[in-house]
């Protein structure tokens, strides 16, 4: 599927060399998730298939 995405967007090089830059919103979300998990709450994360880390 990754090759199909690259072809769709016209990418020729893989993006493995790029870094990850966390935004303020992402930091806030991570903090809220940690609190919810510590409280023992049920957490469900969803996203586009293949978007997660390996």
N, C-alpha and C positions, 0 to 999 in steps of 0.2 A: 504494500500500500504506500510506503514511503516514496518509492520511485514514481508512483502515479502522482503523488502530491507534488514532487519536484518537477515532473513533466508539466503538470497543470499550471504551475506558477512560473515555468520557464527557468528553473534553477539548474545550474550545471555543477555546482560544488555543494558537498554536504556541509551542514552547519555545525558540525561537531566542535570546531575550533572556537566557536563563540561562547562567551561567558553568560552567566545568569545575573541579571540586575534586579534586585528585589525592590518593589515599589512600597510606598507608605501603606497603601491598601493591603498589599500582600502581607506585610509585617503585622498589621492589625488583625487580619484574618488568622494568621498563624497563632497570635496571642490568644484570640478568642477560642480557637480550636483546642489549644492546650488547656485552657480553663475548663471547657466543656468536657474534655476527656478526663481531667483530674476529678471532676464532679461525678464521673461515671455515667454521663449521658450518652445516649445512642447517637452516633455520628455516621452520616452517609455522605460520601464524596462521589461525585460523578463528573464525567467530562466526555469529550470526544474520544472514541476508540483510538488507541495508539498515542495519545497525548502525554501519557505518564512517562516516568523514567524507567530505565531498564533495570 
